[in-house]
Amino acid sequence: MEPTESFHQRRLVSNLVVESFKSSSDADVKHTLFWRFRRRDTEFCAYIRRLLQNPLLNSMMISIISLNAVFLALETDYAIKFNSYAYLESLITALGQTVKTVIYVLILLFLLMFIFAILGYGLYGDPETGDSKNWGNLASALFTLFCLVTVISAVLSVLCLSVIETIVDGWTDFQNELDQHGFSASRAFTIVFILLGFFLFFNMSIGVVIMNIQDSTQNYERELKAEKQAALRAKKQAILQRQQEEVNMLMHQQVTRTLL
C-alpha cells in the first residue's frame, strides 16, 4: 500500500502544480521560475547586468545586426554573390597552398632559434658569471629569442615614436643585462640573430603569403577576362549567325520573286 499511496501523492502534487501554473499568467510563471532557479551569486549577477548595459556591447550588437542585414541584402543579387564566392574560393585556395610553404619557413625559423638558443646557453648561461635569468636554460634562451623576433616585428609596425621608444626599451633590456655581465661581444650575437630571424625568415613567411595571394588574384582576374572574352565572342558569333540567316532569307525571297 505504501508505494501506491506515495505514487498517488506525487501525482496529486504534480497536478496541483500544473493547475497553479494554468491559473497563473505567463509572466507570473516566468517570474516564479526565475526566482526559484536564479543564481545566488550576487557578484556574478551584477557583472552580467553591467555587461548587458555596457554601451560598447550594445554598439557591437547593433553593428553586427546591421552588417548581417546588409550581407543578406547583397546575397539576393546573383552577380554579386557569384563574383564574391568565386573570389573567396580562389583566395582560400591560395591560402591553402601557402600553408605548406609557411610551415617550412617556420620550421627553419625554429631550427635557427634552437641553434642560437644552444649557443646563447653555452656562452651566456653560466649561473655564476652569466645571465642565468634569460639564458640559464634552454627554455629561457628560446623564450628570449622568441621575444627578440616578435618584439622587433611589433616595433616596425608601430608609427608613434614614443611607443616605439617604449617597445625598443623592452627588448634592449636583454642586451643591457648581457652588457652588465661583461658580455660586450654579445651585441654581434644579437644583431646576427635579428638579421637572420626577423629580416630573413619572418619576412620570408610574410612575403610568401603576399605573393601567393597576388598570384591568386591575378589568376582570378585572368579567368574573369577570359570569361568576358568568351562571352563577347559567343555574342559576336550569335549576331553574325543571325545576320547570315537574314541574308539567306532575303536571297531566298529574291529568288522566289524572280521565278514568279
Backbone hydrogen bonds in HBPLUS format (Angstrom, degrees):
<---DONOR---> <-ACCEPTOR-->    atom                        ^
c    i                          cat <-CA-CA->   ^        H-A-AA   ^      H-
h    n   atom  resd res      DA  || num        DHA   H-A  angle D-A-AA Bond
n    s   type  num  typ     dist DA aas  dist angle  dist       angle   num
A0005-GLU N   A0001-MET O   2.89 MM   4  6.12 158.1  1.94 155.1 161.6     1
A0006-SER N   A0002-GLU O   2.90 MM   4  6.09 164.0  1.92 154.6 158.8     2
A0007-PHE N   A0003-PRO O   2.95 MM   4  6.09 153.8  2.02 143.5 150.7     3
A0008-HIS N   A0004-THR O   3.01 MM   4  6.26 160.9  2.05 147.3 152.2     4
A0009-GLN N   A0005-GLU O   2.86 MM   4  6.10 151.1  1.95 147.6 156.3     5
A0010-ARG N   A0006-SER O   2.94 MM   4  6.18 163.4  1.97 151.0 154.3     6
A0011-ARG N   A0007-PHE O   2.97 MM   4  6.19 158.4  2.02 149.0 155.5     7
A0012-LEU N   A0008-HIS O   2.89 MM   4  6.03 151.0  1.97 142.9 150.8     8
A0013-VAL N   A0009-GLN O   2.90 MM   4  6.17 157.0  1.96 150.9 156.9     9
A0014-SER N   A0010-ARG O   2.95 MM   4  6.18 161.8  1.98 149.0 153.8    10
A0015-ASN N   A0011-ARG O   2.95 MM   4  6.11 154.3  2.01 143.0 150.3    11
A0016-LEU N   A0012-LEU O   2.95 MM   4  6.20 150.5  2.04 143.2 151.3    12
A0017-VAL N   A0013-VAL O   2.96 MM   4  6.27 153.6  2.03 148.9 156.0    13
A0018-VAL N   A0014-SER O   2.96 MM   4  6.20 162.8  1.99 150.2 154.5    14
A0019-GLU N   A0015-ASN O   2.91 MM   4  6.09 159.3  1.95 147.5 153.4    15
A0020-SER N   A0016-LEU O   2.89 MM   4  6.08 150.9  1.98 143.3 151.4    16
A0021-PHE N   A0017-VAL O   2.95 MM   4  6.22 151.7  2.03 147.2 154.9    17
A0022-LYS N   A0018-VAL O   2.89 MM   4  6.16 152.0  1.97 147.1 155.3    18
A0023-SER N   A0019-GLU O   2.93 MM   4  6.10 150.7  2.01 143.7 151.4    19
A0024-SER N   A0020-SER O   3.08 MM   4  6.21 134.2  2.29 136.4 147.8    20
A0029-VAL N   A0025-SER O   3.04 MM   4  6.34 156.8  2.09 148.0 154.5    21
A0030-LYS N   A0026-ASP O   2.90 MM   4  6.13 167.6  1.92 155.6 158.4    22
A0031-HIS N   A0027-ALA O   2.88 MM   4  5.98 155.3  1.94 142.9 150.7    23
A0032-THR N   A0028-ASP O   2.86 MM   4  6.03 153.9  1.93 145.3 152.3    24
A0033-LEU N   A0029-VAL O   2.89 MM   4  6.14 164.2  1.92 153.3 157.4    25
A0034-PHE N   A0030-LYS O   2.85 MM   4  5.95 157.5  1.90 147.3 153.8    26
A0035-TRP N   A0031-HIS O   3.09 MM   4  6.25 167.7  2.10 147.3 150.1    27
A0036-ARG N   A0032-THR O   3.00 MM   4  6.06 128.6  2.27 136.9 150.9    28
A0037-PHE N   A0033-LEU O   2.94 MM   4  6.01 158.8  1.99 151.7 155.3    29
A0038-ARG N   A0034-PHE O   2.85 MM   4  5.36 115.7  2.27 144.6 154.1    30
A0045-CYS N   A0041-ASP O   3.15 MM   4  6.42 160.1  2.19 146.8 152.5    31
A0046-ALA N   A0042-THR O   2.88 MM   4  6.08 155.6  1.94 146.1 152.9    32
A0047-TYR N   A0043-GLU O   2.90 MM   4  6.11 149.7  1.99 142.7 151.3    33
A0048-ILE N   A0044-PHE O   2.93 MM   4  6.21 160.2  1.97 152.8 157.3    34
A0049-ARG N   A0045-CYS O   2.95 MM   4  6.13 154.4  2.01 144.2 151.7    35
A0050-ARG N   A0046-ALA O   2.92 MM   4  6.13 156.9  1.97 146.1 152.0    36
A0051-LEU N   A0047-TYR O   2.86 MM   4  6.04 152.1  1.93 145.2 153.8    37
A0052-LEU N   A0048-ILE O   2.92 MM   4  6.10 158.8  1.96 149.1 153.8    38
A0053-GLN N   A0049-ARG O   3.07 MM   4  6.17 141.4  2.23 139.4 149.6    39
A0054-ASN N   A0051-LEU O   3.32 MM   3  5.20 161.7  2.35  99.6 104.4    40
A0058-ASN N   A0054-ASN O   3.15 MM   4  6.48 160.1  2.19 151.5 157.3    41
A0059-SER N   A0055-PRO O   2.85 MM   4  6.00 157.6  1.90 146.7 152.8    42
A0060-MET N   A0056-LEU O   2.90 MM   4  6.10 153.4  1.98 144.0 151.7    43
A0061-MET N   A0057-LEU O   2.90 MM   4  6.13 159.4  1.94 149.7 155.0    44
A0062-ILE N   A0058-ASN O   2.94 MM   4  6.16 160.1  1.98 148.8 154.1    45
A0063-SER N   A0059-SER O   2.91 MM   4  6.09 156.8  1.96 146.0 152.6    46
A0064-ILE N   A0060-MET O   2.90 MM   4  6.13 159.8  1.94 150.4 155.8    47
A0065-ILE N   A0061-MET O   2.98 MM   4  6.16 162.3  2.01 149.2 153.9    48
A0066-SER N   A0062-ILE O   2.92 MM   4  6.08 156.7  1.97 146.1 152.9    49
A0067-LEU N   A0063-SER O   2.86 MM   4  6.05 164.1  1.88 152.0 156.3    50
A0068-ASN N   A0064-ILE O   2.91 MM   4  6.03 153.6  1.98 144.8 152.6    51
A0069-ALA N   A0065-ILE O   2.99 MM   4  6.24 151.9  2.07 143.1 150.2    52
A0070-VAL N   A0066-SER O   2.96 MM   4  6.28 154.3  2.02 148.1 155.4    53
A0071-PHE N   A0067-LEU O   2.87 MM   4  6.11 165.0  1.89 153.8 157.4    54
A0072-LEU N   A0068-ASN O   2.92 MM   4  6.07 154.8  1.98 145.3 152.5    55
A0073-ALA N   A0069-ALA O   2.98 MM   4  6.19 148.7  2.08 141.3 149.8    56
A0074-LEU N   A0070-VAL O   2.90 MM   4  6.22 151.6  1.99 147.8 156.1    57
A0075-GLU N   A0071-PHE O   2.95 MM   4  6.12 144.1  2.08 144.4 153.5    58
A0076-THR N   A0073-ALA O   3.30 MM   3  5.60 151.3  2.39 102.7 110.6    59
A0077-ASP N   A0074-LEU O   3.14 MM   3  5.66 150.2  2.23 111.9 119.3    60
A0081-LYS N   A0077-ASP O   3.04 MM   4  6.14 161.6  2.08 148.5 154.5    61
A0082-PHE N   A0078-TYR O   2.81 MM   4  5.92 160.8  1.85 149.8 154.9    62
A0083-ASN N   A0079-ALA O   2.96 MM   4  6.08 170.0  1.97 152.6 155.6    63
A0084-SER N   A0080-ILE O   2.91 MM   4  5.93 164.3  1.94 149.7 154.7    64
A0085-TYR N   A0081-LYS O   3.03 MM   4  6.05 160.5  2.07 143.1 148.9    65
A0086-ALA N   A0082-PHE O   2.93 MM   4  6.05 153.7  2.00 145.4 153.0    66
A0087-TYR N   A0083-ASN O   2.96 MM   4  6.15 160.4  2.00 147.7 152.8    67
A0088-LEU N   A0084-SER O   2.91 MM   4  6.09 161.6  1.95 148.5 154.1    68
A0089-GLU N   A0085-TYR O   2.88 MM   4  5.99 148.0  1.98 140.7 149.7    69
A0090-SER N   A0086-ALA O   3.06 MM   4  6.36 158.9  2.11 147.1 151.6    70
A0091-LEU N   A0087-TYR O   2.89 MM   4  6.12 154.3  1.95 148.1 156.1    71
A0092-ILE N   A0088-LEU O   2.85 MM   4  5.98 161.7  1.88 149.7 153.9    72
A0093-THR N   A0089-GLU O   2.99 MM   4  6.14 154.0  2.06 143.7 151.1    73
A0094-ALA N   A0090-SER O   2.99 MM   4  6.21 153.2  2.06 142.8 149.7    74
A0095-LEU N   A0091-LEU O   2.94 MM   4  6.23 156.6  1.99 148.6 155.1    75
A0096-GLY N   A0092-ILE O   2.88 MM   4  6.09 152.4  1.96 145.6 153.3    76
A0097-GLN N   A0093-THR O   3.02 MM   4  6.30 148.5  2.12 143.4 151.5    77
A0098-THR N   A0094-ALA O   2.93 MM   4  6.13 133.5  2.15 138.3 151.7    78
A0099-VAL N   A0095-LEU O   3.08 MM   4  6.27 140.4  2.24 146.5 154.5    79
A0102-VAL N   A0098-THR O   2.90 MM   4  6.10 166.9  1.92 164.4 168.8    80
A0103-ILE N   A0099-VAL O   2.88 MM   4  6.04 153.9  1.95 149.9 157.0    81
A0104-TYR N   A0100-LYS O   3.16 MM   4  6.48 155.0  2.23 144.2 150.1    82
A0105-VAL N   A0101-THR O   3.02 MM   4  6.37 156.3  2.08 149.1 155.6    83
A0106-LEU N   A0102-VAL O   2.86 MM   4  6.11 159.6  1.90 152.5 158.0    84
A0107-ILE N   A0103-ILE O   2.89 MM   4  6.11 149.4  1.99 146.3 154.8    85
A0108-LEU N   A0104-TYR O   3.02 MM   4  6.32 158.1  2.07 147.1 152.5    86
A0109-LEU N   A0105-VAL O   2.89 MM   4  6.18 150.7  1.97 144.9 153.9    87
A0110-PHE N   A0106-LEU O   2.82 MM   4  6.07 153.1  1.89 145.5 152.6    88
A0111-LEU N   A0107-ILE O   2.91 MM   4  6.20 156.5  1.96 149.3 155.7    89
A0112-LEU N   A0108-LEU O   2.91 MM   4  6.16 153.3  1.98 144.7 152.2    90
A0113-MET N   A0109-LEU O   2.88 MM   4  6.17 158.5  1.93 148.2 154.1    91
A0114-PHE N   A0110-PHE O   2.80 MM   4  6.02 152.0  1.88 147.1 155.5    92
A0115-ILE N   A0111-LEU O   2.93 MM   4  6.17 158.5  1.98 148.4 153.3    93
A0116-PHE N   A0112-LEU O   2.98 MM   4  6.22 168.2  2.00 153.1 156.3    94
A0117-ALA N   A0113-MET O   2.76 MM   4  5.84 142.3  1.90 141.2 152.5    95
A0118-ILE N   A0114-PHE O   3.02 MM   4  6.27 153.3  2.09 145.3 151.0    96
A0119-LEU N   A0115-ILE O   3.03 MM   4  6.35 159.7  2.07 147.5 153.4    97
A0120-GLY N   A0116-PHE O   2.76 MM   4  5.90 160.7  1.80 146.0 151.8    98
A0121-TYR N   A0117-ALA O   2.83 MM   4  5.93 155.0  1.89 143.8 151.0    99
A0122-GLY N   A0118-ILE O   2.94 MM   4  6.12 154.3  2.01 144.5 151.5   100
A0123-LEU N   A0119-LEU O   2.84 MM   4  6.00 149.6  1.94 148.7 157.3   101
A0124-TYR N   A0120-GLY O   2.81 MM   4  5.50 161.7  1.85 142.9 149.3   102
A0125-GLY N   A0121-TYR O   3.14 MM   4  4.49 131.6  2.39 117.0 120.4   103
A0131-ASP N   A0124-TYR O   2.88 MM   7  5.83 133.5  2.10 152.3 160.1   104
A0130-GLY N   A0126-ASP O   2.80 MM   4  4.39 139.2  1.97 125.6 134.0   105
A0135-TRP N   A0131-ASP O   2.92 MM   4  5.75 152.2  1.99 153.9 163.1   106
A0136-GLY N   A0132-SER O   3.03 MM   4  3.68 122.2  2.38 107.0 105.3   107
A0141-ALA N   A0137-ASN O   3.04 MM   4  6.26 156.5  2.09 149.5 156.5   108
A0142-LEU N   A0138-LEU O   2.95 MM   4  6.15 158.1  2.00 148.0 153.5   109
A0143-PHE N   A0139-ALA O   2.97 MM   4  6.19 158.8  2.01 148.5 154.5   110
A0144-THR N   A0140-SER O   2.91 MM   4  6.10 153.2  1.99 145.6 152.9   111
A0145-LEU N   A0141-ALA O   3.00 MM   4  6.24 161.1  2.03 149.8 154.2   112
A0146-PHE N   A0142-LEU O   2.87 MM   4  6.07 153.0  1.94 146.3 154.5   113
A0147-CYS N   A0143-PHE O   2.94 MM   4  6.18 151.8  2.02 144.4 151.6   114
A0148-LEU N   A0144-THR O   3.01 MM   4  6.33 149.6  2.10 143.8 152.3   115
A0149-VAL N   A0145-LEU O   3.06 MM   4  6.38 158.6  2.11 151.1 155.1   116
A0150-THR N   A0146-PHE O   3.01 MM   4  6.17 176.7  2.01 156.5 157.6   117
A0151-VAL N   A0147-CYS O   2.93 MM   4  5.68 159.7  1.97 143.6 150.0   118
A0152-ILE N   A0148-LEU O   3.29 MM   4  6.12 151.1  2.37 132.5 139.7   119
A0153-SER N   A0149-VAL O   3.32 MM   4  6.60 155.7  2.38 142.8 148.7   120
A0154-ALA N   A0150-THR O   3.07 MM   4  6.37 147.6  2.18 141.9 150.9   121
A0155-VAL N   A0151-VAL O   2.91 MM   4  6.15 147.4  2.01 145.5 154.2   122
A0156-LEU N   A0152-ILE O   3.17 MM   4  6.46 160.8  2.21 152.4 155.4   123
A0157-SER N   A0154-ALA O   3.31 MM   3  5.18 139.1  2.49  92.6 103.7   124
A0158-VAL N   A0155-VAL O   3.31 MM   3  5.54 166.7  2.33 108.9 112.9   125
A0164-ILE N   A0160-CYS O   3.00 MM   4  6.25 150.6  2.09 145.2 154.3   126
A0165-GLU N   A0161-LEU O   2.92 MM   4  6.21 158.0  1.97 151.6 156.2   127
A0166-THR N   A0162-SER O   3.13 MM   4  6.39 151.9  2.22 141.0 148.3   128
A0167-ILE N   A0163-VAL O   2.97 MM   4  6.24 161.3  2.00 152.3 156.7   129
A0168-VAL N   A0164-ILE O   2.82 MM   4  5.98 164.1  1.85 155.7 160.6   130
A0169-ASP N   A0165-GLU O   3.02 MM   4  6.12 155.8  2.08 141.2 147.4   131
A0170-GLY N   A0167-ILE O   2.87 MM   3  4.99 128.7  2.14  96.5 111.5   132
A0171-TRP N   A0167-ILE O   3.33 MM   4  6.87 147.0  2.44 152.4 158.3   133
A0172-THR N   A0168-VAL O   2.95 MM   4  6.05 158.1  2.00 158.3 165.3   134
A0174-PHE N   A0171-TRP O   3.35 MM   3  5.97 147.5  2.46 111.1 116.5   135
A0176-ASN N   A0172-THR O   2.87 MM   4  6.16 156.1  1.93 151.5 159.0   136
A0177-GLU N   A0173-ASP O   2.97 MM   4  6.14 152.9  2.05 146.3 152.1   137
A0178-LEU N   A0174-PHE O   3.19 MM   4  6.51 151.0  2.28 140.6 148.2   138
A0179-ASP N   A0175-GLN O   2.92 MM   4  6.23 153.1  2.00 148.0 155.7   139
A0180-GLN N   A0176-ASN O   2.89 MM   4  6.13 148.6  1.99 144.0 152.6   140
A0181-HIS N   A0177-GLU O   3.16 MM   4  6.40 135.6  2.36 136.9 147.5   141
A0181-HIS N   A0178-LEU O   3.19 MM   3  5.16 130.8  2.44  93.4 106.3   142
A0183-PHE N   A0178-LEU O   2.97 MM   5  5.38 161.0  2.01 154.3 148.6   143
A0182-GLY N   A0179-ASP O   3.05 MM   3  5.10 159.5  2.10 104.0 109.3   144
A0186-SER N   A0183-PHE O   3.26 MM   3  5.48 158.0  2.31 102.7 109.2   145
A0187-ARG N   A0184-SER O   3.46 MM   3  6.32 175.8  2.46 119.3 120.3   146
A0188-ALA N   A0185-ALA O   3.29 MM   3  5.96 140.9  2.45 114.4 120.8   147
A0190-THR N   A0186-SER O   2.95 MM   4  6.29 159.0  1.99 154.1 158.5   148
A0191-ILE N   A0187-ARG O   2.89 MM   4  6.07 164.8  1.91 151.6 155.9   149
A0192-VAL N   A0188-ALA O   2.96 MM   4  6.01 164.3  1.98 148.1 152.5   150
A0193-PHE N   A0189-PHE O   3.10 MM   4  6.27 158.3  2.14 144.5 150.6   151
A0194-ILE N   A0190-THR O   2.97 MM   4  6.17 159.2  2.02 149.4 155.2   152
A0195-LEU N   A0191-ILE O   2.92 MM   4  6.12 160.5  1.96 150.6 156.0   153
A0196-LEU N   A0192-VAL O   2.98 MM   4  6.15 162.1  2.01 148.6 153.3   154
A0197-GLY N   A0193-PHE O   2.61 MM   4  5.50 161.7  1.64 150.9 157.7   155
A0198-PHE N   A0194-ILE O   2.99 MM   4  5.41 151.6  2.07 128.7 137.6   156
A0199-PHE N   A0194-ILE O   3.40 MM   5  6.88 157.9  2.46 155.5 160.4   157
A0201-PHE N   A0196-LEU O   3.20 MM   5  6.51 167.4  2.22 158.3 159.6   158
A0202-PHE N   A0197-GLY O   3.07 MM   5  6.23 148.2  2.18 137.8 147.6   159
A0203-ASN N   A0198-PHE O   3.08 MM   5  6.32 148.1  2.18 168.4 172.5   160
A0204-MET N   A0200-LEU O   2.94 MM   4  5.79 129.8  2.20 128.3 142.5   161
A0205-SER N   A0201-PHE O   3.07 MM   4  6.36 154.2  2.13 151.1 154.4   162
A0206-ILE N   A0202-PHE O   3.33 MM   4  6.68 157.8  2.38 142.7 148.4   163
A0207-GLY N   A0203-ASN O   2.80 MM   4  5.96 155.8  1.86 145.0 152.3   164
A0208-VAL N   A0204-MET O   2.89 MM   4  6.13 150.9  1.98 148.8 156.1   165
A0209-VAL N   A0205-SER O   3.21 MM   4  6.45 160.1  2.25 145.3 149.5   166
A0210-ILE N   A0206-ILE O   3.03 MM   4  6.30 164.6  2.05 152.3 156.3   167
A0211-MET N   A0207-GLY O   2.88 MM   4  5.99 161.5  1.91 149.6 154.8   168
A0212-ASN N   A0208-VAL O   3.01 MM   4  6.15 163.0  2.04 149.8 154.1   169
A0213-ILE N   A0209-VAL O   3.02 MM   4  6.20 156.2  2.08 147.9 154.7   170
A0214-GLN N   A0210-ILE O   2.91 MM   4  6.11 157.2  1.96 148.0 154.5   171
A0215-ASP N   A0211-MET O   2.88 MM   4  6.11 156.6  1.93 147.6 154.3   172
A0216-SER N   A0212-ASN O   2.91 MM   4  6.12 158.1  1.96 145.3 151.1   173
A0217-THR N   A0213-ILE O   2.90 MM   4  6.11 153.8  1.97 146.0 153.4   174
A0218-GLN N   A0214-GLN O   2.88 MM   4  6.11 158.8  1.92 150.0 155.6   175
A0219-ASN N   A0215-ASP O   2.88 MM   4  6.09 157.9  1.93 148.4 154.8   176
A0220-TYR N   A0216-SER O   2.90 MM   4  6.06 154.3  1.97 143.2 150.5   177
A0221-GLU N   A0217-THR O   2.92 MM   4  6.18 154.7  1.98 146.8 153.5   178
A0222-ARG N   A0218-GLN O   2.86 MM   4  6.11 154.5  1.93 147.3 154.5   179
A0223-GLU N   A0219-ASN O   2.87 MM   4  6.11 154.8  1.93 147.2 154.2   180
A0224-LEU N   A0220-TYR O   2.96 MM   4  6.21 157.1  2.01 145.9 152.1   181
A0225-LYS N   A0221-GLU O   2.89 MM   4  6.10 158.0  1.94 146.1 152.5   182
A0226-ALA N   A0222-ARG O   2.82 MM   4  6.04 156.3  1.87 148.0 154.6   183
A0227-GLU N   A0223-GLU O   2.86 MM   4  6.08 155.0  1.92 147.4 154.4   184
A0228-LYS N   A0224-LEU O   2.89 MM   4  6.14 157.4  1.94 149.1 155.2   185
A0229-GLN N   A0225-LYS O   2.92 MM   4  6.15 159.6  1.96 148.4 153.9   186
A0230-ALA N   A0226-ALA O   2.86 MM   4  6.04 155.5  1.92 145.5 152.7   187
A0231-ALA N   A0227-GLU O   2.87 MM   4  6.08 157.9  1.92 146.8 153.0   188
A0232-LEU N   A0228-LYS O   2.84 MM   4  6.05 152.6  1.92 145.8 153.9   189
A0233-ARG N   A0229-GLN O   2.84 MM   4  6.07 157.8  1.89 148.3 154.1   190
A0234-ALA N   A0230-ALA O   2.90 MM   4  6.10 158.7  1.95 147.1 153.2   191
A0235-LYS N   A0231-ALA O   2.94 MM   4  6.12 149.3  2.03 141.6 150.1   192
A0236-LYS N   A0232-LEU O   2.90 MM   4  6.18 157.2  1.95 148.2 154.3   193
A0237-GLN N   A0233-ARG O   2.85 MM   4  6.08 159.7  1.89 150.6 156.4   194
A0238-ALA N   A0234-ALA O   2.94 MM   4  6.14 152.7  2.01 141.7 149.1   195
A0239-ILE N   A0235-LYS O   2.95 MM   4  6.23 153.9  2.02 147.0 153.9   196
A0240-LEU N   A0236-LYS O   2.84 MM   4  6.09 166.6  1.86 156.3 159.8   197
A0241-GLN N   A0237-GLN O   2.84 MM   4  5.96 156.6  1.89 145.9 152.9   198
A0242-ARG N   A0238-ALA O   2.96 MM   4  6.12 155.5  2.02 142.8 149.3   199
A0243-GLN N   A0239-ILE O   2.89 MM   4  6.15 157.8  1.94 149.5 156.0   200
A0244-GLN N   A0240-LEU O   2.85 MM   4  6.03 153.9  1.92 146.4 153.8   201
A0245-GLU N   A0241-GLN O   2.93 MM   4  6.17 153.8  2.00 145.2 152.2   202
A0246-GLU N   A0242-ARG O   2.94 MM   4  6.22 154.2  2.01 145.6 152.8   203
A0247-VAL N   A0243-GLN O   2.88 MM   4  6.15 157.8  1.93 148.7 154.8   204
A0248-ASN N   A0244-GLN O   2.91 MM   4  6.13 161.6  1.95 149.1 154.1   205
A0249-MET N   A0245-GLU O   2.88 MM   4  6.08 152.7  1.96 144.0 151.9   206
A0250-LEU N   A0246-GLU O   2.89 MM   4  6.16 159.3  1.93 150.2 155.4   207
A0251-MET N   A0247-VAL O   2.88 MM   4  6.12 159.0  1.92 150.8 156.9   208
A0252-HIS N   A0248-ASN O   2.87 MM   4  6.06 153.5  1.94 145.4 152.7   209
A0253-GLN N   A0249-MET O   2.90 MM   4  6.19 155.1  1.96 147.7 154.6   210
A0254-GLN N   A0250-LEU O   2.88 MM   4  6.13 153.4  1.96 146.1 153.7   211
A0255-VAL N   A0251-MET O   2.94 MM   4  6.17 153.4  2.01 145.6 152.5   212
A0256-THR N   A0252-HIS O   3.02 MM   4  6.23 161.6  2.06 147.5 152.3   213
A0257-ARG N   A0253-GLN O   3.04 MM   4  6.22 149.6  2.13 144.1 152.0   214
A0258-THR N   A0254-GLN O   3.05 MM   4  6.30 155.8  2.11 145.9 151.9   215
A0259-LEU N   A0255-VAL O   3.03 MM   4  6.26 150.6  2.12 147.3 155.5   216
A0260-LEU N   A0256-THR O   3.07 MM   4  6.23 144.4  2.20 138.6 147.7   217
